[in-house]
Amino acid sequence: MSNQVKTFTILVVDDDSSSLEILSAVLSPEYEILTATSGQEALETAKNRKPDLIILDIIMPDISGFEVMARLKEMPESRNIPIIFITALTGEKYEEKGLLLGAADYITKPFIPAVVRARVHTQEQNIRQMRAIELLSMIDALTEVSNRRSFDIQLTISWAHALREKRPLSLLMLDVDNFKCYNDTYGHLMGDEMLKAVAQVCKNTIKRAGDVVARFGGEEFAVLLPNTELESALSMAESMRARMEQTHARTTDGKKTSVTVSIGAASITPGPGNSPAELIAKADACLYAAKKSGKNKAMSEG
């Protein structure tokens, strides 16, 4: 993963061209600036470009800033974007109204450039901190792959895309063979090392950015494969199983033991009569069949 910090984008909305130019000049050395001169343009830009922060004038000819903010909070694309009001309207009642609507800050005109920069810096720090927290909440701390919460979200999104595009969605359910015995014999720390190794093999085997590896729970992992037919999913599962077989886990006496997994593969082209839960159930049933037939196997329906 790249360590490069994503460019922070700010949408500045003001019908006064001089204010727009000054704000752009003040902020453009540090940020990517988008501009809009009307409420309607602001709504369209926010929806299509999804800025990180919006600086919004209140007095505009078509739609007031208060109304623009209310509409932004109704749209899924923009409801979580922080908004700073910047306006010539002074008085506690206006500031109170803006903050009650959910504004992150309120700046009055004529503004001081240094104050604008400082307020924007504060919002940028808050946004980056919140995103870092959200990211951590979606990652399994031990294996550093997606956690169950993240998997559920990704499955819902992938299912919706597959339904809209009428394309198949495949799922691999993977379970580490004899994990409880290994864990009980060599201890939880060694068991943790094995789970990390399994997650790494899974990550190294998938090929596309849209594929998702997640820790489903305990020693069970899930691999979500959008736009993938069952035959390709089973081939991926067999490749994963074979790579896993070449992986060795350490034991407390200094020896090594092979790591094997059982994998169930399933595929569905989403339609009105099925659901994500059905895809999980199908993959789970195939995983159970692989376990029952001797383990260290990848199996699908039929």
C-alpha angles and dihedrals in degrees: 000000000000118000091209111123113237115249110260111232125206126191111209114198119191133132090209106090095203092054090046092052094047094048091047091050092047095050106028096082089067106022143041106251127210119184137204129179099197140039093247092051089049092054092049094046093048091051096046102035102030099210121203094234136013125211105198133190115216102210109066132148101240109029126006119243090245091057092044090054092049090053092046090055090053095054116083090216093059109019093103098045111112115236129208115197114217113184150144089236107108129186136081095265093061094045090046091050092050094049093045089054087058104265114162093216143352124221124183127216135275083053129196111234093220090054092050091051091048093049091047091048089054092052092046091054091048092049094048092048092050091049091050090052091048091050092051090050089058097050127080103239095215103045099023093226124114116296127227093270091053091046092053091052093046091048091053092049094045091047091053091049092048091048092051094045096037092233131140123262119202132196133195119202111198129189127187109239118238091355096147091054092049091046093048093046101045103022138252095285091059089044090054090052090053092051090050090052092050092050091050093052090050092051092047093050101052113086110195134066091234095057113102129208115195138173101239095189138309108343093343124104133187128210116197115204115188120203091012127135120222093253091056092044091053090048089053090048092052091048089050092048092049093049090048091053089058091053118094130203122209123242127211092253091060096258128119131235130197120253116222131179138193117222134196118200126198136167135194134178098217118240140153092282101055141052143200089261089060091054091052091047092051093049091045092052090052090048090052090050090051090051093047094050095057108291127250089079139116114219139176135181114295 
